[in-house]
Amino acid sequence: MSPTFGFNKGVDDIEEPILLPEEWYDMEICDEPRLSPNKALFDLVGQDATLEETETALVADPKAGINLVLNMEVDSSDDAFNGRKMKVWLPYPSPIDAERFDHRGQKLYDAKMQRCVELTEAFGGDVSENENGETEITLTKGLRGQCYVIQQRSQSGEELVNSIDTFQGFKGYGD
C-alpha cells in the first residue's frame, strides 16, 4: 500500500506569492560574504580549477569573472516582507579588468571596485588601505544597509521575481 500524506488546507486555498513592491528596503547580511566564480567562469573551468586555469579563462572570455556574493535578509516591520532572503552578486574586479572598459569609458576594474566600495560603506563595513597602498574591504554577517528591490522576470522567463538592483547603488540602514 502506498503512503498517503495530508495537508491542513485545500488546493484551492494555496496562496500565490506576494512580491515586494519596487523600493528601498533595509537589509542585513545574513551569511559571511564570499567570492565565487560567475556562471561563465564556472562553465569554463568548473569548481576545482587551479589559479592558473582560472586566470587563463578570465583572459579568454570577457564574460568570465568572479562575484562577491552576499546573502541578505529583508528587515521590515511588515511581516509579509520581513526575513525574506535575497542574494547580491557584485562583479569583483580581476587583474584583466584593468585593461577593459565599460560602456561609459571607465575601466572595468575601477567600475567593479567602486560598486564594492559603495556597498561596503553603505553597510558600515571597513574600507582601508594595506601597507602596500592597496584598498581592502571588510564585510561581515550582521552588517546592515539598504538595497533597491525590483521585480523582473526569472531566468526561465516564466514568472516575476524580486531581485536587488545593484545599479541603483546602496544606502545606509534606515536612510
C-alpha positions as CSV (number, residue, x, y, z in Angstrom):
1,M,0.0,0.0,0.0
2,S,1.3,3.5,-0.9
3,P,1.7,6.0,1.8
4,T,-0.7,9.0,1.9
5,F,0.3,12.4,3.0
6,G,-2.2,15.0,4.2
7,F,-2.3,18.8,4.2
8,N,-4.4,21.1,6.5
9,K,-5.9,23.1,3.7
10,G,-7.5,22.6,0.3
11,V,-5.7,23.0,-3.0
12,D,-7.9,26.0,-3.8
13,D,-6.7,27.7,-0.6
14,I,-3.0,27.8,-1.7
15,E,-1.9,31.5,-1.7
16,E,0.1,33.0,-4.5
17,P,3.5,34.6,-3.8
18,I,3.5,38.3,-2.8
19,L,6.3,40.2,-4.4
20,L,8.0,43.1,-2.7
21,P,7.0,46.4,-4.2
22,E,9.8,48.1,-6.0
23,E,11.5,50.4,-3.5
24,W,14.4,50.7,-1.0
25,Y,14.5,48.1,1.8
26,D,16.6,47.8,4.9
27,M,18.7,44.7,4.6
28,E,21.0,42.7,6.8
29,I,23.9,40.5,5.6
30,C,22.8,37.1,7.0
31,D,25.8,34.9,6.0
32,E,29.6,35.6,5.7
33,P,30.3,37.2,2.2
34,R,32.3,35.1,-0.2
35,L,33.9,35.2,-3.6
36,S,32.5,32.8,-6.2
37,P,33.1,32.3,-10.0
38,N,30.3,33.7,-12.1
39,K,28.4,31.3,-14.4
40,A,30.6,31.9,-17.5
41,L,33.8,31.2,-15.5
42,F,32.3,28.2,-13.8
43,D,31.2,26.7,-17.2
44,L,34.8,27.2,-18.4
45,V,36.8,25.8,-15.5
46,G,34.5,24.1,-13.1
47,Q,34.7,24.3,-9.3
48,D,38.1,22.8,-8.7
49,A,40.2,24.9,-11.1
50,T,43.7,25.9,-10.3
51,L,44.6,29.6,-10.1
52,E,46.4,29.3,-13.5
53,E,43.3,27.8,-15.2
54,T,41.2,30.5,-13.7
55,E,43.5,33.3,-14.9
56,T,43.6,31.8,-18.4
57,A,39.8,31.6,-18.6
58,L,39.5,35.2,-17.4
59,V,41.7,36.3,-20.3
60,A,40.0,34.1,-22.8
61,D,36.3,35.0,-22.1
62,P,35.4,38.6,-21.3
63,K,32.2,37.4,-19.7
64,A,34.1,35.1,-17.2
65,G,34.6,36.7,-13.8
66,I,34.3,36.5,-10.1
67,N,31.4,37.7,-8.0
68,L,31.3,39.0,-4.4
69,V,28.3,37.1,-3.1
70,L,26.2,38.5,-0.3
71,N,23.2,36.7,1.2
72,M,20.7,39.4,2.5
73,E,17.6,39.3,4.6
74,V,14.9,42.0,4.4
75,D,14.4,43.9,7.7
76,S,10.9,45.2,7.6
77,S,8.1,46.0,10.0
78,D,5.7,44.3,7.5
79,D,5.6,40.6,8.5
80,A,4.8,39.7,4.8
81,F,8.2,41.1,3.8
82,N,10.4,40.7,6.9
83,G,13.0,38.0,6.8
84,R,12.8,37.4,3.1
85,K,16.1,36.1,1.7
86,M,17.8,37.8,-1.3
87,K,21.2,37.4,-2.9
88,V,23.5,40.0,-4.3
89,W,26.2,39.1,-6.9
90,L,28.5,42.0,-7.3
91,P,31.1,41.7,-10.0
92,Y,34.5,41.6,-8.3
93,P,37.5,43.1,-10.2
94,S,40.2,40.8,-11.6
95,P,43.6,41.9,-13.0
96,I,42.4,41.5,-16.6
97,D,39.6,44.1,-15.9
98,A,42.3,46.8,-15.7
99,E,42.7,46.5,-19.4
100,R,39.0,46.6,-20.3
101,F,36.4,49.4,-20.4
102,D,32.7,49.5,-19.7
103,H,30.1,51.3,-22.0
104,R,30.8,54.6,-20.2
105,G,34.5,54.5,-20.8
106,Q,35.5,53.6,-17.3
107,K,38.0,50.8,-16.7
108,L,36.1,47.7,-15.6
109,Y,38.4,47.2,-12.7
110,D,37.5,50.7,-11.3
111,A,33.8,50.3,-12.0
112,K,33.6,47.0,-10.2
113,M,35.8,48.2,-7.3
114,Q,33.7,51.3,-6.9
115,R,30.4,49.3,-6.6
116,C,32.0,47.0,-4.0
117,V,33.3,50.0,-2.0
118,E,29.9,51.8,-2.2
119,L,28.1,48.7,-0.8
120,T,30.8,48.3,2.0
121,E,30.5,52.0,3.0
122,A,26.6,51.9,3.0
123,F,26.5,48.8,5.1
124,G,29.0,50.1,7.6
125,G,31.9,47.8,6.6
126,D,35.5,48.8,6.6
127,V,37.4,50.3,3.7
128,S,41.1,50.7,4.3
129,E,44.5,50.6,2.7
130,N,47.0,47.9,3.5
131,E,50.8,48.5,3.9
132,N,51.2,48.4,0.0
133,G,48.7,51.2,-0.5
134,E,46.0,48.7,-1.9
135,T,42.4,49.1,-0.9
136,E,40.8,46.3,1.2
137,I,37.2,46.0,2.2
138,T,35.7,44.1,5.1
139,L,32.1,42.9,5.1
140,T,30.7,40.6,7.8
141,K,27.5,38.9,8.7
142,G,25.2,41.2,10.6
143,L,26.0,44.5,8.8
144,R,23.0,46.5,7.7
145,G,22.2,48.9,4.9
146,Q,19.6,49.5,2.2
147,C,19.2,48.0,-1.3
148,Y,16.7,48.8,-4.0
149,V,14.5,45.9,-4.8
150,I,12.9,45.4,-8.3
151,Q,10.5,43.0,-9.9
152,Q,11.8,41.2,-13.0
153,R,11.3,38.0,-15.0
154,S,13.0,34.9,-13.6
155,Q,15.9,33.4,-15.6
156,S,13.4,31.0,-17.1
157,G,11.2,34.0,-18.0
158,E,8.1,32.2,-16.7
159,E,7.4,34.2,-13.5
160,L,8.1,37.6,-11.8
161,V,10.6,37.5,-9.0
162,N,12.3,40.1,-6.8
163,S,15.9,40.9,-7.1
164,I,18.3,43.6,-5.9
165,D,19.2,46.3,-8.5
166,T,22.9,46.9,-7.8
167,F,22.9,49.8,-10.4
168,Q,20.7,51.9,-8.0
169,G,23.6,51.9,-5.6
170,F,23.2,51.4,-1.8
171,K,22.2,53.4,1.2
172,G,22.8,53.4,4.9
173,Y,20.5,51.5,7.2
174,G,17.3,53.4,7.8
175,D,18.1,56.2,5.3
